[in-house]
Amino acid sequence: TYGTPDYFNECSSSTFASIPNNWSGFQYARTGTAYAGAYLWSPGNIREYIENSLLSPLVENACYHFEMYVNLGNECQYTTDDIGVYFSNTPVLGINNNAPLPFVPQISNPNGDVFDTLNWTLVSGDFIASGGESYLIIGNFKNDSITSTNYINPSATYTASYCFIDDVSLVQIPPCNVGVNDLNEVVSINLFPNPF
């Protein structure tokens, strides 16, 4: 049951994968009618990742701005601030376990910016591309020993931190500066489109 991130949509005929009610709690999409979900932490180094191809490869030495919104599932006893995004030239395939992936993400959520069950929390950052990156992978790349967790809900079902993810975007921006707001070319948006 692990290593299998989930897709949730209002059109689902099953409450397991529907919105707003589903197996991990109650949450409306931040925008639209769909979002994804993955285990960021579960004891025993159990992780799940969401991978998607970009619309076009990233340009060498160009600066990019990444954003996504994260929300904690209601049925989780723990929350965390550990989530990151790794941009890869090739797809990550053929891994037959649910251990943390051995990559250093280009974007990492700041320490202390933990997720809750009510709000959609913005995770964002800028980075300079090496060039040729064509895939993004979202998840927690840290081992249990260095993953930050907070015990917040002893009455919840799962001894884990499972989060919903929505509104993922990546845009090329002018040379990286703190506080840049002039976003230009859209590289990847609408990771979880409505299939209808």
C-alpha positions as CSV (number, residue, x, y, z in Angstrom):
1,T,0.0,0.0,0.0
2,Y,3.0,2.3,0.1
3,G,5.0,3.8,-2.8
4,T,1.7,4.6,-4.6
5,P,0.9,8.3,-4.6
6,D,-2.7,9.1,-5.1
7,Y,-4.9,11.3,-7.5
8,F,-8.1,12.8,-6.1
9,N,-10.9,14.3,-8.1
10,E,-14.4,15.6,-7.5
11,C,-15.6,13.3,-10.3
12,S,-14.5,10.1,-8.5
13,S,-17.3,7.6,-7.9
14,S,-15.4,6.3,-4.9
15,T,-15.0,8.1,-1.6
16,F,-11.5,6.7,-1.4
17,A,-10.3,9.2,-4.1
18,S,-12.9,11.8,-4.1
19,I,-12.9,15.5,-3.1
20,P,-13.6,16.9,-0.5
21,N,-14.0,13.6,1.4
22,N,-11.4,10.8,0.8
23,W,-9.5,8.2,2.7
24,S,-7.1,10.7,4.3
25,G,-9.6,13.3,5.4
26,F,-11.6,16.3,4.1
27,Q,-10.2,19.0,1.9
28,Y,-11.4,20.9,-1.1
29,A,-8.9,21.5,-4.0
30,R,-7.1,24.9,-3.6
31,T,-8.3,25.6,-7.2
32,G,-10.0,23.4,-9.7
33,T,-11.4,20.0,-8.9
34,A,-8.3,17.8,-8.3
35,Y,-5.1,17.3,-6.4
36,A,-2.5,14.6,-5.6
37,G,-1.3,13.1,-2.4
38,A,1.8,11.3,-1.1
39,Y,3.3,10.0,2.1
40,L,6.1,12.5,3.1
41,W,7.0,10.4,6.2
42,S,6.0,7.1,7.7
43,P,8.2,5.1,10.2
44,G,10.7,2.8,8.5
45,N,11.8,5.3,5.8
46,I,8.6,4.9,3.8
47,R,8.2,7.6,1.2
48,E,6.0,8.3,-1.9
49,Y,6.9,10.6,-4.8
50,I,5.0,12.4,-7.6
51,E,6.8,12.6,-10.9
52,N,5.8,14.6,-14.0
53,S,7.4,15.6,-17.2
54,L,7.9,19.3,-18.0
55,L,6.5,20.9,-21.1
56,S,10.0,21.6,-22.3
57,P,13.6,21.0,-21.0
58,L,15.0,23.7,-18.8
59,V,17.6,26.1,-20.2
60,E,21.2,26.0,-19.0
61,N,21.9,28.8,-16.5
62,A,18.4,30.1,-16.7
63,C,16.6,31.0,-13.5
64,Y,13.2,29.4,-12.6
65,H,10.6,30.0,-10.0
66,F,8.7,27.0,-8.6
67,E,5.5,26.9,-6.5
68,M,3.1,24.3,-5.1
69,Y,0.6,24.2,-2.3
70,V,0.6,21.5,0.4
71,N,-2.1,20.5,2.9
72,L,-1.9,17.8,5.6
73,G,-4.4,14.9,5.6
74,N,-6.8,14.9,8.5
75,E,-6.1,11.3,9.4
76,C,-2.3,11.9,10.1
77,Q,-0.9,11.8,13.6
78,Y,2.2,13.7,12.5
79,T,3.0,16.8,10.4
80,T,6.4,17.7,8.8
81,D,8.1,20.5,7.0
82,D,10.2,18.2,4.9
83,I,9.3,18.3,1.2
84,G,11.4,19.1,-1.8
85,V,11.4,19.1,-5.6
86,Y,14.1,17.5,-7.6
87,F,14.5,18.3,-11.3
88,S,16.0,15.5,-13.4
89,N,17.2,15.1,-17.0
90,T,15.7,11.6,-17.1
91,P,12.7,9.9,-15.6
92,V,13.2,8.0,-12.3
93,L,12.0,4.5,-13.2
94,G,12.5,0.9,-12.0
95,I,12.8,1.5,-8.3
96,N,11.1,-1.4,-6.5
97,N,11.1,-0.1,-2.9
98,N,9.6,2.8,-1.0
99,A,12.8,4.2,0.6
100,P,13.8,7.9,0.3
101,L,15.2,8.7,-3.2
102,P,19.0,9.4,-3.2
103,F,18.7,12.9,-4.7
104,V,19.4,16.4,-3.4
105,P,16.4,18.6,-4.3
106,Q,16.9,22.0,-6.0
107,I,13.9,23.4,-4.0
108,S,13.3,22.6,-0.3
109,N,10.7,23.8,2.1
110,P,12.1,26.0,4.9
111,N,12.6,24.5,8.4
112,G,9.6,25.3,10.6
113,D,7.1,25.8,7.8
114,V,5.0,22.8,8.8
115,F,1.7,21.7,7.1
116,D,-1.7,21.7,8.7
117,T,-5.1,20.2,7.8
118,L,-6.9,23.5,7.4
119,N,-4.7,25.7,5.1
120,W,-2.9,25.2,1.8
121,T,0.7,26.1,2.6
122,L,2.8,27.7,-0.2
123,V,6.2,26.0,-0.9
124,S,8.3,28.0,-3.4
125,G,11.8,28.9,-4.4
126,D,14.1,29.9,-7.2
127,F,17.0,28.0,-8.7
128,I,19.4,28.1,-11.7
129,A,19.0,25.1,-14.1
130,S,21.9,23.0,-15.2
131,G,20.2,22.6,-18.5
132,G,18.2,19.7,-19.9
133,E,16.1,18.9,-16.9
134,S,12.8,17.5,-18.2
135,Y,11.1,15.9,-15.1
136,L,10.2,17.1,-11.6
137,I,9.9,14.8,-8.6
138,I,8.1,15.9,-5.5
139,G,8.5,14.3,-2.1
140,N,10.7,14.0,1.1
141,F,14.3,13.0,0.1
142,K,15.5,12.8,3.7
143,N,15.9,9.7,5.9
144,D,13.9,9.2,9.0
145,S,16.8,10.2,11.2
146,I,16.9,13.8,9.8
147,T,13.2,14.2,8.9
148,S,11.5,16.8,11.1
149,T,8.1,15.5,12.5
150,N,5.6,16.9,15.0
151,Y,3.1,14.7,16.8
152,I,-0.1,16.7,16.6
153,N,-3.1,14.4,16.5
154,P,-3.1,11.2,18.6
155,S,-6.7,10.4,17.7
156,A,-5.9,10.2,13.9
157,T,-5.7,6.9,12.1
158,Y,-2.2,6.9,10.6
159,T,1.2,7.1,12.2
160,A,2.4,9.1,9.3
161,S,2.5,12.5,7.5
162,Y,0.5,12.3,4.3
163,C,0.0,15.5,2.3
164,F,-2.2,16.7,-0.5
165,I,-0.4,18.7,-3.3
166,D,-2.1,21.2,-5.6
167,D,-1.3,24.1,-8.0
168,V,2.2,23.1,-9.0
169,S,3.9,25.5,-11.4
170,L,7.4,26.3,-12.8
171,V,8.2,29.5,-14.7
172,Q,11.4,31.0,-16.1
173,I,12.2,34.4,-14.6
174,P,14.9,37.0,-15.1
175,P,18.3,36.4,-13.4
176,C,17.7,35.2,-9.9
177,N,17.1,38.0,-7.4
178,V,15.4,38.0,-4.0
179,G,11.8,39.1,-4.5
180,V,11.6,38.8,-8.3
181,N,7.9,39.1,-9.3
182,D,8.2,39.4,-13.1
183,L,7.3,35.8,-14.2
184,N,7.7,35.0,-17.9
185,E,7.6,31.7,-19.7
186,V,5.4,29.0,-18.2
187,V,7.2,25.7,-18.2
188,S,4.9,23.4,-16.3
189,I,1.4,24.0,-14.9
190,N,-1.8,22.1,-14.2
191,L,-0.1,19.0,-12.9
192,F,-3.5,17.5,-12.0
193,P,-5.9,18.5,-14.7
194,N,-9.6,17.6,-14.7
195,P,-9.8,14.5,-17.0
196,F,-13.3,15.5,-18.2
